[in-house]
Amino acid sequence: MDPNETNELSMANSRFNIRKLIKDGLIIRKAVTMHSRSRVRKNLDAKRKGRHMGTGKRKGTREARMPTKVLWMRRQRVLRRLLRK
């Protein structure tokens, strides 16, 4: 918004008037601020390497994080696959 044209801007009370001011260049659109994911990516890379995963960072029990049932099922499937061969 142009600070020299405050009076004209304050008089604009309809969509039509606002559109006119935009066309005249008294009102310009503000640039969208960036929302970068670079920090998140960096953190995920570190987590893949095993950082930030110590006992202090864990919320669920060992069973909740990786159920023994799932491990058992995987093991059985691997063994059955080997037996088929």
Phi, psi and omega per residue, in radians:
M1 nan 2.434 -3.113
D2 -1.422 2.068 -3.117
P3 -1.144 -0.390 3.140
N4 -1.314 -0.340 -3.073
E5 -1.900 0.583 -3.083
T6 -1.063 -0.653 -3.119
N7 -1.094 -0.827 -3.130
E8 -1.155 -0.643 3.128
L9 -1.177 -0.684 -3.126
S10 -1.220 -0.407 3.137
M11 -1.372 -0.372 -3.107
A12 -1.215 1.962 -3.074
N13 -2.196 0.230 3.121
S14 -2.436 2.854 3.122
R15 -1.061 -0.681 -3.138
F16 -1.042 -0.821 3.136
N17 -1.100 -0.711 -3.139
I18 -1.113 -0.765 3.122
R19 -1.031 -0.696 -3.141
K20 -1.118 -0.753 3.134
L21 -1.128 -0.640 3.101
I22 -1.129 -0.765 -3.132
K23 -1.096 -0.682 -3.138
D24 -1.271 -0.279 3.111
G25 1.575 0.208 3.092
L26 -1.357 -0.497 3.077
I27 -2.032 2.187 3.083
I28 -2.115 2.600 -3.097
R29 -1.305 2.393 3.126
K30 -1.362 2.466 3.125
A31 -1.202 2.479 3.137
V32 -1.263 2.282 3.142
T33 -1.298 2.513 -3.090
M34 -1.306 2.517 3.069
H35 -2.163 1.520 -2.977
S36 -1.344 2.515 3.080
R37 -1.823 0.192 -3.062
S38 -1.078 -0.693 3.126
R39 -1.105 -0.721 -3.130
V40 -1.114 -0.788 -3.140
R41 -1.065 -0.731 -3.141
K42 -1.074 -0.757 -3.138
N43 -1.141 -0.710 3.126
L44 -1.120 -0.693 3.097
D45 -1.055 -0.757 3.125
A46 -1.115 -0.708 3.137
K47 -1.122 -0.642 3.096
R48 -1.098 -0.528 3.099
K49 -1.431 -0.144 3.083
G50 1.786 0.112 3.094
R51 -1.348 2.774 3.110
H52 1.007 0.539 -3.085
M53 -2.181 0.287 -3.093
G54 -1.222 3.138 -3.076
T55 -1.035 -0.577 -3.121
G56 -1.221 -0.338 -3.097
K57 -1.647 -0.141 -3.024
R58 -1.546 2.340 3.137
K59 -1.786 -0.855 -3.091
G60 -1.421 2.885 3.067
T61 -1.244 2.957 3.128
R62 -1.038 -0.680 -3.125
E63 -1.158 -0.663 -3.137
A64 -1.227 -0.612 -3.088
R65 -1.318 -0.702 3.112
M66 -2.600 1.613 -3.048
P67 -1.037 2.439 3.119
T68 -1.118 -0.515 3.120
K69 -1.070 -0.764 3.140
V70 -1.103 -0.780 3.122
L71 -1.047 -0.752 3.130
W72 -1.069 -0.817 -3.126
M73 -1.066 -0.748 3.121
R74 -1.058 -0.810 -3.116
R75 -1.049 -0.792 -3.130
Q76 -1.084 -0.749 -3.115
R77 -1.118 -0.708 3.111
V78 -1.092 -0.812 -3.120
L79 -1.111 -0.721 3.135
R80 -1.129 -0.686 3.106
R81 -1.078 -0.720 3.124
L82 -1.161 -0.662 3.133
L83 -1.137 -0.655 3.133
R84 -1.089 -0.652 3.116
K85 -1.237 nan nan
